Amino acid sequence: MTITPTFTVGELLTKARKDAQLSQEEMAAALHVSPRSIWNWEHGKMPALDVAAAWARVTGVSLEWLASGERKRGVRLEGFEPPTV
């Protein structure tokens, strides 16, 4: 039996931002929001669809990946592989 880990949207937002080498302040400037909004979204508050789409564009990931952590054909972004048992 294979267990596939589930990541929160906040974890995926954070991963995308950090992989793009952006600070929360830089991300806030790119999205024209406050750094506090970035923190809120990374810690559990759901961003609006337009914000998520902009986040995806700025960080170079797909909106689909931000929603699920999955790329086409089920390949996970590096650093989010299922644990080995």
Buried (B, 14 or more C-beta within 10 A) or exposed (E): EEEEEEBEBBBBBBBBBBBBEBEBEBBBBBBEBEBEBBBBBBEEEEBEEEBBBBBBEBBEBBBEBBEBBBEEEEEBBEEBEEEEE
